[in-house]
Amino acid sequence: MKTSSDKLIRKIQQFGAKGSFILTLPKQWCQKYEINSQDEVIIHIDKYGAGSLFVSLADTEESSRTEVVEINYNEFEKNLSRAILSRFLDGSSTIKIFHVPLKKQMEVEREVEELITNKLHRCWLERGFMIQVSRDISHPKELIQDIFESVKGMIEYCIDAVIKNDIKIAEEVIIKDNTVDKYYFYLVRTLKIILREPLTYMEYFNNEVFALFDAMNYRMIGSYLENLADVTEDLCRQIADLTLRLQVDEVNRFKIISYDLLDIFVDSFTSFMTNNEETAIISVERAESMTFNIEDWNNYNKKIYYLLNEIKECVIDICQLVSE
């Protein structure tokens, strides 16, 4: 017998030359459930093409079944469906999946839905079986950081795409915008949970005080960053559509301005996360000293100006929250 984490690998044996195939049961499992020689177990044959057999205890009185069992998502992330299925076969009526990160919640809910549809099927309805997915609340600062890193990456890729006039890089930026939208959705949902269920928030964040003012700031910064991502995506769509027409001098001007603004953008966000008013003031001064006009770009390239201006406005808006 070989073991691999929670799996047991065993060789099939045959009873006689043309007899049935035999597979032994793990001794620890038999001892745990007090299974002895001549006792009966149930073999469940997978009818849905997954090539699996499941062995469970023979039916017992309802009173002896475990009504509610819990699954720690952190322990069974890679084998969640099997963990649910095994507990279902053991006779549990309700399974609670806890410690599911908010970012993973929709993914887990889809996996549970597919499991019910493809495997549990009618048994789920007949037993009145329930699967509950609880969530872990991420701190809004973590989600804001995720949004910022994604937007910063989008801008870096976008600058590269403009300079090289590279369609593939531009298409990557367009895809990355979906990630920003997802993070912003999680942020809004998290803020709603925190404000509606303050006791839950205290449990997860060590009784840290969370004010309505803080929630508004997080929501505002999230919206600033999400808008910036949309403007960045819009410019990259123009690159992908082959409608951006920059002259050499325009490319050079864009390169200098965009990298300077990106540097100021990073400093402004850092000032918010560290509540550093001095850095915020310096960032605003640097941003306001950057001068560029829409007239500097021909009609085909107005979206270049829109991106640069959006970065500048985002810097000022973020820093204003610090000074408040």
RAMOWO-V736617 format. One record per residue. RES is the residue in three letters. PSI is psi in whole degrees, -180 to 180 (NA if undefined). OMEGA is omega as a letter, one per 20 degrees, with the letter a starting at -180 (NA if undefined). D_FIRST is the distance of its C-alpha to the first C-alpha in whole Angstrom. Layout:
res	psi	omega	d_first
RES	PSI	OMEGA	D_FIRST
RES	PSI	OMEGA	D_FIRST
This chain:
res	psi	omega	d_first
MET	130	r	0
LYS	149	r	4
THR	147	r	7
SER	103	a	10
SER	-114	a	13
ASP	12	a	13
LYS	149	r	10
LEU	128	a	7
ILE	120	a	6
ARG	154	r	5
LYS	141	r	7
ILE	135	r	11
GLN	159	a	12
GLN	137	a	16
PHE	103	a	19
GLY	174	a	21
ALA	-39	a	23
LYS	20	a	24
GLY	-173	a	22
SER	157	r	20
PHE	147	a	17
ILE	139	r	14
LEU	124	a	11
THR	153	r	10
LEU	147	r	11
PRO	133	a	10
LYS	-42	a	12
GLN	-40	r	13
TRP	-43	r	14
CYS	-41	r	16
GLN	-40	a	18
LYS	-41	a	19
TYR	14	r	21
GLU	49	r	21
ILE	127	a	20
ASN	173	r	20
SER	139	a	20
GLN	-7	r	23
ASP	158	a	23
GLU	144	r	23
VAL	166	r	21
ILE	132	r	22
ILE	119	r	21
HIS	123	a	22
ILE	125	r	23
ASP	122	a	24
LYS	5	a	27
TYR	23	r	28
GLY	9	a	26
ALA	-7	r	23
GLY	37	a	21
SER	148	r	19
LEU	140	r	18
PHE	130	r	18
VAL	128	r	18
SER	168	r	20
LEU	151	r	22
ALA	154	a	25
ASP	135	r	28
THR	176	r	30
GLU	145	a	33
GLU	-35	a	34
SER	-23	a	35
SER	-7	r	32
ARG	151	r	30
THR	114	a	30
GLU	-47	a	33
VAL	127	r	33
VAL	157	a	29
GLU	147	r	29
ILE	123	r	27
ASN	114	a	28
TYR	-36	a	28
ASN	-28	a	27
GLU	-26	a	24
PHE	25	a	23
GLU	-42	a	25
LYS	-15	a	23
ASN	40	a	21
LEU	-44	a	24
SER	-42	r	25
ARG	-38	r	21
ALA	-41	r	22
ILE	-46	a	25
LEU	-42	a	24
SER	-38	r	21
ARG	-32	r	24
PHE	-45	a	27
LEU	-25	r	24
ASP	-7	r	24
GLY	8	r	28
SER	143	a	29
SER	-26	a	33
THR	132	r	33
ILE	126	r	31
LYS	121	r	33
ILE	116	a	31
PHE	171	a	33
HIS	38	r	33
VAL	117	r	34
PRO	145	a	36
LEU	-36	a	39
LYS	-24	a	39
LYS	-5	a	35
GLN	-49	a	37
MET	-38	r	38
GLU	-43	r	35
VAL	-42	r	33
GLU	-38	r	35
ARG	-41	r	35
GLU	-41	r	31
VAL	-42	a	32
GLU	-42	r	35
GLU	-38	r	33
LEU	-46	a	30
ILE	-44	a	32
THR	-43	a	34
ASN	-26	a	31
LYS	-52	a	29
LEU	-37	r	30
HIS	-125	a	34
ARG	-30	r	36
CYS	-35	a	33
TRP	-42	a	34
LEU	-42	a	38
GLU	-35	a	37
ARG	-13	a	35
GLY	35	a	38
PHE	141	a	35
MET	141	r	35
ILE	122	a	34
GLN	131	r	36
VAL	113	r	35
SER	163	a	37
ARG	152	r	38
ASP	138	a	38
ILE	122	r	42
SER	148	r	42
HIS	136	r	45
PRO	-33	r	48
LYS	-37	r	49
GLU	-41	a	45
LEU	-39	r	46
ILE	-41	r	49
GLN	-42	r	48
ASP	-44	r	45
ILE	-47	a	48
PHE	-49	a	50
GLU	-39	r	48
SER	-44	a	47
VAL	-43	r	51
LYS	-43	r	52
GLY	-39	r	49
MET	-44	a	51
ILE	-43	r	54
GLU	-45	r	53
TYR	-39	a	52
CYS	-44	r	55
ILE	-45	r	57
ASP	-42	a	55
ALA	-39	r	56
VAL	-48	a	59
ILE	-42	a	60
LYS	-9	a	58
ASN	49	a	59
ASP	115	a	55
ILE	-41	a	54
LYS	-43	r	51
ILE	-41	r	51
ALA	-40	r	53
GLU	-34	r	51
GLU	-39	r	48
VAL	-42	r	50
ILE	-41	r	51
ILE	-40	a	47
LYS	-26	r	47
ASP	-30	r	49
ASN	-36	r	47
THR	-42	r	45
VAL	-44	r	48
ASP	-40	a	49
LYS	-45	r	45
TYR	-39	r	46
TYR	-39	r	49
PHE	-45	r	48
TYR	-39	r	45
LEU	-49	a	48
VAL	-43	r	51
ARG	-42	r	48
THR	-45	r	47
LEU	-38	r	51
LYS	-44	a	51
ILE	-45	a	48
ILE	-43	a	50
LEU	-29	r	53
ARG	-29	a	52
GLU	68	a	50
PRO	-32	a	51
LEU	-38	r	49
THR	-40	r	46
TYR	-43	a	47
MET	-36	a	48
GLU	-41	a	44
TYR	-25	a	43
PHE	33	r	45
ASN	45	r	46
ASN	23	r	49
GLU	135	a	51
VAL	132	r	54
PHE	116	a	54
ALA	158	r	58
LEU	-35	r	59
PHE	-42	r	60
ASP	-43	a	57
ALA	-42	r	56
MET	-41	r	59
ASN	-44	r	58
TYR	-43	a	55
ARG	-41	a	55
MET	-46	r	58
ILE	-39	r	57
GLY	-42	r	54
SER	-38	r	57
TYR	-48	a	58
LEU	-39	a	55
GLU	-40	r	54
ASN	-41	r	58
LEU	-39	r	58
ALA	-40	r	54
ASP	-42	r	56
VAL	-39	r	59
THR	-44	r	57
GLU	-41	a	55
ASP	-43	r	59
LEU	-40	a	60
CYS	-29	r	57
ARG	-36	r	57
GLN	-39	r	61
ILE	-44	a	59
ALA	-30	r	57
ASP	1	r	60
LEU	33	a	62
THR	3	r	65
LEU	126	a	65
ARG	89	a	67
LEU	138	r	68
GLN	166	a	70
VAL	-43	a	69
ASP	-32	r	71
GLU	-39	r	69
VAL	-46	a	66
ASN	-41	r	67
ARG	-44	r	69
PHE	-43	a	65
LYS	-46	a	63
ILE	-50	a	65
ILE	-45	a	66
SER	-42	r	62
TYR	-36	r	60
ASP	-45	a	63
LEU	-37	r	62
LEU	-40	r	59
ASP	-42	r	59
ILE	-38	r	61
PHE	-44	r	59
VAL	-44	r	56
ASP	-40	a	58
SER	-42	r	60
PHE	-40	r	56
THR	-38	r	55
SER	-36	r	59
PHE	-46	a	57
MET	-29	a	54
THR	-1	a	56
ASN	46	a	59
ASN	101	a	61
GLU	-36	a	64
GLU	-47	r	66
THR	-37	r	63
ALA	-45	a	64
ILE	-44	r	68
ILE	-40	a	67
SER	-41	r	65
VAL	-44	a	67
GLU	-42	r	70
ARG	-41	a	68
ALA	-45	a	67
GLU	-24	r	71
SER	-15	r	72
MET	117	a	70
THR	126	r	73
PHE	143	a	72
ASN	154	r	74
ILE	-27	r	73
GLU	-15	r	76
ASP	-13	a	74
TRP	137	r	72
ASN	173	a	73
ASN	-28	a	73
TYR	-18	a	70
ASN	24	a	68
LYS	-29	a	69
LYS	-20	r	65
ILE	-48	r	65
TYR	-43	a	67
TYR	-40	r	66
LEU	-48	a	62
LEU	-43	a	64
ASN	-36	r	66
GLU	-39	r	63
ILE	-45	r	62
LYS	-47	r	65
GLU	-37	r	65
CYS	-41	r	62
VAL	-50	a	62
ILE	-43	a	65
ASP	-43	a	64
ILE	-45	a	61
CYS	-30	r	63
GLN	-33	r	66
LEU	-31	r	63
VAL	-45	a	62
SER	-24	r	66
GLU	NA	NA	66
